[in-house]
Amino acid sequence: MASVVILGTQWGDEGKGKIVDYLAQQAEVVVRSQGGSNAGHTVAVDGVEYKLRLMPSGILFKGTLNVVGNGVAFNPKVMLQEMDGMIEKGIDVSGIRISNRAHVVMPYHCEMDVCLEEMKGANKVGTTKNGIGPCYVDRDNRIGIRVCDFIDKEEFAKRLKENLAIKNKLMAGVFGKEPFDYEAILKEYEGYADRLRPYVCDTIALLHDEIRAGKKILFEGAQATMLDIDYGTYPYVTSSHPVSGGVCVGAGVAPRDIDKVVGVVKAYCTRVGEGPFPTEQLNEIGDKIRDAGHEYGTVTGRPRRTGWLDACVVRYAGMLSGIDYMAITRLDILDIMPEIKMCVGYKYKGELLNEIPASLKVLAEVEPVYETFEGWQTDISGIRKYEDLPEKARIYLERMAEVTGIKLGIVSVGPNRDQTIIIADDLFK
């Protein structure tokens, strides 16, 4: 048996999809355990880009089981759009399995997401307005609609009526919006349920059977550590747990069933939305990195904020999730830089900090402590062995491992599968 968790160590958009796609070649089961359609993975195969939002990245491998776990905020409309898109490209979707315990994103969740952001004004979180937060709120409020309810016609009709009695009062009385049409939503979602019903099962039982059978299982995370609802830059976070512990809760597996954790690290740093970003470069450097890396959101198209690598954040992620190896992505984007910086510590009011501040006020005022590296200024996209990387690139990577305390496992030098350098060959052993 070998179970591997892939998660993001920064603010998301680290290139997890590429790493999951590469490792999925060895996996027999790929599991998505948290997040929703607000999280996009872009996977490039033979020059063709696949943009995935809910679907596990293993979908591109015939015969692989692709599980949407109970911790996912499940939007059936988005799932069907993705499935139809894959079918059009000749991809087999018969291996999809959807947890009967996952919570369903409804139209009122998306509308409330928009309304709440508008009400916050300058204090907005910067959500993608895909209804993920409101869906999780309903789950915790114990009024959510789970997939098992969604595919049961009688139960769904009853639960939808109960929910709209509450939501329509809020929409009219608080937000000044038109009420939702019960019959229209009922008809639309019954149609979705009819198509998705064959893919729904108890994924907890399924995964435990696969674990007992000794299958190679890959758990893919959405978003990243600094967007965790508890451990990230709250309140500018997502509404789930993108750390390794979130996999156990969101997929229904025990901690002992996880063998290795791989943290994906972009060779520089980006984030989307509001909140402190100590190494952000609001200058020509930031613009240069953004343009070279085409740093725009997979789901939203929004330009990403860009900056130097923050090794403090990666070290923090390693501590929270017990990361065994780093998978470095987008190293090739730094090919053009004559000089590269890495944040190795924070100073606050003249004193070095040994932790990531919980207070956003403090985090916004920290002074990054940088180390400067000479750029290699050569095209590395064709390199396939670690020892063939320019010495200056290896110095940068090895210092990253020293500062974070996490071993190097994978280095990506481009978007395609074959542009991947494997250092650790024991991930599925």
N, C-alpha and C positions, 0 to 999 in steps of 0.2 A: 504493500500500500504506500502511496505517496500523495499527500494533499498539500498544495502550494497556494498561498495567498499572495495576490498582487494588489498593492495599494499605492496611493499617491502620498508623497511626503511633504508637498508644498500646498499651494492653493488650487490644485486641480490643473487640468490641461497639460500634464507632464508627458503625455504620450503613452498612457497606460494601454490604450487599444493596440498599439503596435507591439508592445511586449506580450500582452495576453495573446494576440494573434500568433506571435512566433512560438510561444510555449504551448499553445493549443494544438500544435502539430503533434505533440507528444501526449496530450491529455485525451482521456476518454469521456470526461464530463467537465463542462464549464458552467460555473454557477455565478449568477448575479445576486447579491444578497441585500443591497440597500440602494437608496436613491430612487430616482424616477426618470422621466423623459427630459428633465432639465440637464441631464449629464450626457454629453456626446463623446463617442469614440470615433475617430477616423482611422480606418485601416486601409492601407494601400497594398494591392496584390497585382503584380504584373502591370503596373501603371494604372490600374483601375481603383478608384477610391470608393470605399463603402462607408457611409456615415450611419453609425448605430446609436440609438438612443435608449432603447429598453432591451433590445435583443443581446444576449451574450455573444461575445466575439467568436466563440467556437462555431457559430453558425456557418462559417465559411468552409468547414471541414465535414465532408460527408461521413455519416456514421457517428458523429459526436453528439452526445446528449447535452442539450442546452437548457439549463434550469433557471427560471425566474423565481427567486425565493420569496418567503413570506415577508421579509423586511422591505420589499420593493413597493413603492407607491405606483400602482399599476394603472396605466391609462390604456384602456382597450382600443380606443381609436388609433392612438399612435402605434400600438403593437401591430394592428392589422395593416396599417400603412407600411410599416417596415416589412412585414411578411409578404405583402403584395409586391413591394419593390424587389425583394430577394427572389421571389418566384419569377418575376419578369427577367431577371438576370440569370435564370437557370439554376438558382440555389435551392437545394432541398430543405424545406422547413419542417419536415415530419419529426425531427428530433427535439422540437421545443416542448418543454413541460412547464406549466405555470402553477404556482402554489395556490391551493384552495384557501390559504389563510392570508394571502396578500390583500392589502386594502386598495380599493378602486378609486381612482381619481375621477371625480364627477365634474360636469360643466360649472357647477356653482363654486367648486374649489378654485378653478382658474379665474373666475370673475372676482371672487373674494381676494385672491392674490393681487389682482390689478387694483382693486379698490383700497386695500390696506396699504399698498405702496403709495398710492396717491394721497391718502390721509396723512402719511408720515412726512410727506414733503421732503425737506432737506435732510431728514433723518432716515430716509428710505434705506433698506438693506441692499437693494440692487438685485432682487430675485429675477429669475427668467420668466416669471409669471405663468409657469406651467402648472400651478396649483399644488405643488408638492407639500409646502408647509401647511396649508389648510387641510390637506388630506391627512397628514400626520396628526394635526390638532384634533380632527374628528376621531381618529383612532384612539388618542389618549383621552378624549372626552367620552369615549365609549359609545359613539353614535355613528361610527364608520360603517361602510358597506364593504364586506369582504368578498373575495372572488366566489366563495361557496354560496354566498347570498345572491350574488350577481347572476350566476348561472341557474338559479332556482327561480322560475317565473313568479310563483306566488310570493315567495319571500322577498324577492327584489321589489315587486310592486308595493308590498307593505312597507318595506324599509325606505323606499324612495319617497312615499307619501309622508311618512313620519319626518324625514329629513327636510323635505321642502316646506313643511309647516313651520319649521324653525328658520330655514334659510330665507324664505321669502319675506318673513317679518324683518329679518336683518337687512335684506337688500332694499326694502322699501323704507323702513324706519331709520336705519343708520346711514345707508349709502345713497338713498334717493334713487334707486334703480327699479326697473320693471321686474315683476316677479317671473320666476321660471315656469315654463309650461310643463306640467306633470305628464300629460299624454305624449307630448313631443319627445321628451327625454326617455320615457318608458319605451316608446316604439323604437327609438334610435338604439338604445342600449340592449333591448331584447334582440335586435339584429346582430349586434356585436357578440352577444352571449351565444347565439346559435352557431356562429362561426368558430368561436374560441373554446366552446365546451369540450371538444375532443382532446384538447391539449392540457386540460386542468386535471391535477391529481394531488395527492398528499405527497409533496416533495420531501418532507422530512423522512417519511418511511422510505421513499425512493433513494434518497442520499445515503441513508444508513445501510440499505441493501448494497449499494455500490461500494461503500467503504468496506463492508464485510467481505465483499467479493474481491477486494484488493485493487480496485480500479484507480487509475491516475486521475486525480480531481484538481481542477484549477478554479479557485475562487477569485473573481475579479471585482475590484472595488470601483465605485463611482466617486466623483469629487476627490477630496484629499484630506489629510490630517488637519490642516489649518482651517478647514471648513467644518470640522466636527462640532456637533451641537454643544458638547461639553468642553472639549479641549482646544477648539479653534478660537479665532478672533471674534468671539461672541459680542454683539448680536449679528455680526456680518458673517454668517455661517449658513450651512445647509441645515436640514431638520433631521438628519440621521447620523449614524456613527461610521465614518469611513476609515476607522482604525481596525486592527485585526480582531479585537474583541467584538466588533459589530458583526463580523462574519458568523460567529457562533450564534448570536441572537437572530440575525437576519436570514440564516439558512437552516437553523435548527440542528447544528452539529456541536459536539463537545470540544473543548479546547484540546484535549488529548488527540483528537483526530486531525489536527493541523500539524504538519511536519516542518514546513519552512515558510518564511515570510520574506517576500521580495518588495523592497520599497523603490518605486520609480522616482527618479530625480532628474528633472530637466537641468541641463548644464548651466542654465541661467535661471531667472525666476520671472513668473508672470502671475497676475491675478485678475479676476473679473469682478466688477461690483465695487462696493464701498469698503472702507475699513483701512487700518494702518498697513503699511507696506514699507518696512524700514529701508530696503535696498532699491526702492523705485528710482528710476532715472527719468526725470521729467526734462529731458534735454535731447541733444542730437544722438547721444549713445542709446537712449531708450528707443528713439525713432528708428535708428539703424538696426537694432536687434529685432524690433517688431516687424520691420519691412523684410529683413532677411528670413525671419522665421514664419512669415505670413500669420502673425499672431492675431487671429480673429476667431471668435467663438464658433464652434461647430453647430450649436443649436441657435444662437442668437445673432451671430455675425458681428457682435460688438468687438471693437478693438480692445485688446487686452493691455493692461498696464504692464510695463516691463522693467526689469532691473537686473542687477547682478545676483549671482547665486548667494543665498543665505544659508550657510552651513549650520547655523544655530537652529534653524527651523528643521533641517533634516536630522540633526542630532536628537532633537526633541521627538520627532516622529519615530526614530529608532527606539527611543526609550519607551514610548507608549505602546508600540506594537511588537517589540521584540524582533526587529528586522535583522535577518541573517545576511542578506546581500542587497546591494544597491544595483539597480538597472539604470544606467545613465543614458538619457535620451538627448537628441538634438545637439550633440557635441559639434556636429558639422556646421551648425549655424554660427559658431564662434570662429570659424575658419578666417573670417574677414577682419577680425579684431586684432589690432596691433598690440593692444594691452587688455588684460582681463583682470577683473577684481573678484574676490571672494570675501564675503563677510564671515569672520571667524569668532566674533564676539560683539557684545553691546556695551556701551557706556551710558550710564544714566547719572546725570549730575556729577560727572567726573569719576564715578566708580564703576568698575566692571561688574556686570551681572552674570550670575551663573545659571540663570533660568530664563524661560520665556515669560515675560510679565503677563499676569492675568488681566491687569488693568490696561484698557485700550489707551487711556490717557498717557500712561507710562510708555507703552509700546510706540505710540505716535511721537514721543519725545526722545527715544533712545538714539544714540549716535552709533552707527555701524562701525565696527573696527575691521578695516579691510587689509587683506594681503593682496599684493599686486603681482601678476604673472605676465611674462612675455607671451604674446600670441604666437601661434605656429604659422599662421598666414599661408597655409597651403591646403589644397583640397584633400580631405581625408575620406570622402564618400566611397572610394573604391577599395579602401583597406579592409581586410578580413581577419587579420591577426593582431592581437594586442601589442605584441613586440614590434610590429611594423608601424604603429602610430608614431608621429613625431615625438621626440623626447620631451618637448615643451608641453605637449598635450598630456603625456604620461605623468609629468610632474604635477600638473593641475589636478588630474584624477587621483593620484596617490595622496596628495595633500588633502583632498576632499575626504578620502577614506580615513586619514589620520584624525582630522578635526571631528568628524561625525562618529568615529568608532565603529563604522560599518564596513564590511569587506566589499570590494568590487566584485560583481557577478556577471554583469552584462554591460556592453557599451554599444549604443546604436549610433551609426554614422549616416543615417538616411532613413527615409520613410518606408522603404520596401523590406520584405522579409530577409532578403539576402544581404542587406546592409546591417548586419548584426554580428557583433563580436562576442562570443561566449567565453567567459573566463572561468566561471564555476560550472562544472559539468555534472554536478551531483544534485541538481534541483529536484529531479523526480526519482531520487534513489534513497 
